[in-house]
């Protein structure tokens, strides 16, 4: 019966370490979200594009699919050149 307490301790330790890692990952994602919004707010198109992988695909409304960084850059340049347009988001959970 000694194995049950050891197993319980192992599982508790494992779950705590996974939870801590998840918290760090979550914070990293939240930080990236905030940086993306800051770049959008400042209309820094190059910074916005830097968040996208080389093989990213962007599906803009009523436009062709963007499959290159240049086409993604063009989307943001056109969008952010519209007076009064603002892009931002903030996670709520």
C-alpha positions as CSV (number, residue, x, y, z in Angstrom):
1,X,0.0,0.0,0.0
2,X,3.0,2.3,0.1
3,X,2.7,2.8,-3.7
4,X,-0.6,4.8,-3.4
5,X,0.9,7.7,-1.3
6,X,3.9,7.8,-3.6
7,X,1.8,7.8,-6.7
8,X,-0.4,10.5,-5.2
9,X,2.6,12.6,-4.4
10,X,4.0,12.1,-7.9
11,X,0.7,13.1,-9.6
12,X,0.4,16.1,-7.4
13,X,3.9,17.2,-8.2
14,X,3.4,16.5,-11.9
15,X,0.1,18.5,-12.0
16,X,1.7,21.4,-10.2
17,X,4.6,21.6,-12.7
18,X,2.3,21.3,-15.7
19,X,0.1,24.0,-14.2
20,X,3.1,26.3,-13.7
21,X,4.2,25.7,-17.3
22,X,0.7,26.4,-18.6
23,X,0.7,29.7,-16.6
24,X,3.9,30.8,-18.2
25,X,2.7,29.9,-21.7
26,X,-0.6,31.7,-21.1
27,X,1.3,34.8,-19.9
28,X,3.5,34.7,-23.0
29,X,0.5,34.5,-25.3
30,X,-1.2,37.4,-23.4
31,X,2.0,39.4,-23.7
32,X,2.1,38.8,-27.5
33,X,-1.6,39.8,-27.7
34,X,-0.8,43.1,-26.0
35,X,2.2,43.8,-28.2
36,X,0.1,43.0,-31.3
37,X,-2.6,45.5,-30.2
38,X,0.0,48.1,-29.4
39,X,1.5,47.7,-32.9
40,X,-2.0,48.0,-34.4
41,X,-2.8,51.1,-32.3
42,X,0.4,52.8,-33.4
43,X,-0.3,51.7,-37.0
44,X,3.1,50.0,-37.2
45,X,2.5,47.7,-40.1
46,X,6.0,46.1,-40.1
47,X,5.6,45.2,-36.5
48,X,2.2,43.7,-37.1
49,X,3.5,41.6,-40.0
50,X,6.4,40.4,-37.8
51,X,3.8,38.5,-35.7
52,X,3.0,36.3,-38.7
53,X,4.9,33.2,-39.6
54,X,6.4,33.0,-43.1
55,X,3.7,30.4,-44.1
56,X,0.8,32.3,-42.4
57,X,-2.5,32.6,-44.2
58,X,-4.8,35.6,-43.6
59,X,-8.4,35.5,-44.7
60,X,-9.5,39.1,-45.1
61,X,-13.2,39.8,-45.6
62,X,-14.2,40.3,-49.2
63,X,-10.6,40.0,-50.5
64,X,-8.2,37.4,-51.8
65,X,-6.5,35.1,-49.3
66,X,-3.1,36.5,-48.2
67,X,-0.4,33.8,-48.3
68,X,2.8,35.9,-48.2
69,X,4.1,38.5,-45.8
70,X,3.9,41.0,-48.5
71,X,0.2,40.3,-49.1
72,X,-0.4,40.4,-45.4
73,X,1.5,43.7,-45.2
74,X,-0.7,45.1,-48.0
75,X,-3.9,44.1,-46.1
76,X,-2.8,46.0,-43.0
77,X,-1.6,49.0,-45.0
78,X,-4.9,49.3,-46.7
79,X,-6.9,48.7,-43.6
80,X,-5.0,51.1,-41.4
81,X,-5.0,53.8,-44.0
82,X,-8.8,54.1,-43.6
83,X,-9.5,57.1,-41.4
84,X,-11.0,56.2,-38.1
85,X,-10.2,52.4,-38.3
86,X,-8.7,50.9,-35.2
87,X,-7.7,47.4,-34.5
88,X,-7.4,45.9,-31.0
89,X,-8.4,43.1,-28.8
90,X,-8.0,42.0,-25.3
91,X,-8.5,38.5,-24.0
92,X,-11.2,38.2,-21.4
93,X,-10.5,34.7,-20.1
